[in-house]
Amino acid sequence: MEIFLNEGIEVKLLNFEVGKNANIINRSKELFKYLISIPKSIKYIRKFNSDIIHVHWTVTQYIAKIYKLIYKKPFITILHKKNTKRSILHQKPDEIISISQIRC
């Protein structure tokens, strides 16, 4: 994010906390939090007139897809895990950013 800020590009963050406990009850609670955050998020995107929507998680890909349909704004996603599997749950973004680190 600092790279964008150093280039004078304005960045607005909408954080969605992701829990570490994978049991079904906690995942259901997280999904509910995401769903109730949709109206607030749409309000912020409309207010900021964002050019790109950038997401990290499968659930936020669904939210980004809704934004894309409403506002005709592209969304990108980052795949963090080397073992990310193809899943029908993943929404097709406009672009994918793959992160890797090379250690010498």
Order of alpha helices (4+ residues) and beta strands (2+ residues): alpha-alpha-beta-alpha-beta-beta
